[in-house]
Amino acid sequence: MLPFLLGRHMKFEDYYKEFCEVFGHPLWMLPMFGITFFLMVEVMHTHYHMQADKDAHGFCGQKEFVKELKQFYENNAY
């Protein structure tokens, strides 16, 4: 609970210890890393869409080795 609501004062060291306890705990860090990762992927994906000369969804299909694999598959080589 916030100490100023209770009318007591804390030293900076106490604030720092509480900060480290909360933000250093794995149950807080793991979800935040997950959310940050997915947010980063979404920003990169949206940015890639905004570049009109590129296709974000067909990126892998544009690669030469993938085209060769598709052609290999279409020729019933599997």
C-alpha positions in Angstrom: 0.0 0.0 0.0 1.2 3.5 -0.7 2.7 4.9 2.5 1.6 8.5 1.9 -2.0 7.3 2.2 -1.3 5.9 5.6 0.4 9.1 6.8 3.8 7.5 7.4 7.1 8.3 5.7 9.5 5.8 4.2 13.2 6.2 3.4 14.4 6.0 -0.1 16.1 2.7 0.7 12.8 1.2 1.8 11.1 2.3 -1.5 14.0 0.8 -3.4 13.8 -2.5 -1.6 10.0 -2.7 -2.2 10.6 -1.8 -5.9 13.1 -4.6 -6.3 10.8 -7.1 -4.6 7.9 -6.3 -6.9 9.6 -5.8 -10.2 12.3 -8.4 -9.6 9.8 -11.2 -8.9 9.4 -13.8 -11.7 5.6 -13.7 -11.5 5.7 -10.1 -12.6 8.7 -10.3 -15.0 7.6 -13.3 -17.1 4.2 -11.9 -18.1 5.7 -8.5 -18.8 8.4 -10.0 -21.0 5.8 -12.0 -22.8 3.6 -8.9 -23.4 6.6 -6.8 -24.4 7.7 -9.5 -26.9 4.3 -9.8 -28.5 3.9 -6.0 -28.6 7.3 -5.8 -30.3 6.4 -8.4 -32.9 3.1 -6.6 -33.6 4.8 -3.2 -34.1 7.3 -4.8 -36.5 4.5 -6.6 -38.4 2.5 -3.4 -38.7 5.5 -1.4 -39.7 6.3 -4.0 -42.4 2.7 -3.7 -43.7 3.0 0.1 -43.9 5.9 -0.4 -46.4 3.7 -0.8 -49.5 6.3 -2.6 -51.6 6.6 -5.6 -49.2 4.2 -8.4 -48.2 4.3 -9.2 -44.5 2.3 -12.4 -44.8 4.0 -13.8 -47.9 7.5 -13.0 -46.7 8.7 -16.6 -46.5 7.1 -17.5 -49.8 9.1 -14.9 -51.5 12.4 -16.6 -50.6 14.0 -18.6 -53.4 14.6 -21.8 -51.4 10.9 -21.8 -50.5 9.9 -21.5 -54.1 12.2 -24.4 -54.9 10.6 -26.5 -52.2 7.1 -25.7 -53.4 8.1 -26.7 -57.0 9.7 -29.9 -55.6 6.4 -30.7 -53.8 4.3 -29.9 -56.8 6.3 -32.4 -58.9 5.3 -35.1 -56.4 8.8 -35.6 -55.3 7.8 -36.4 -51.7 
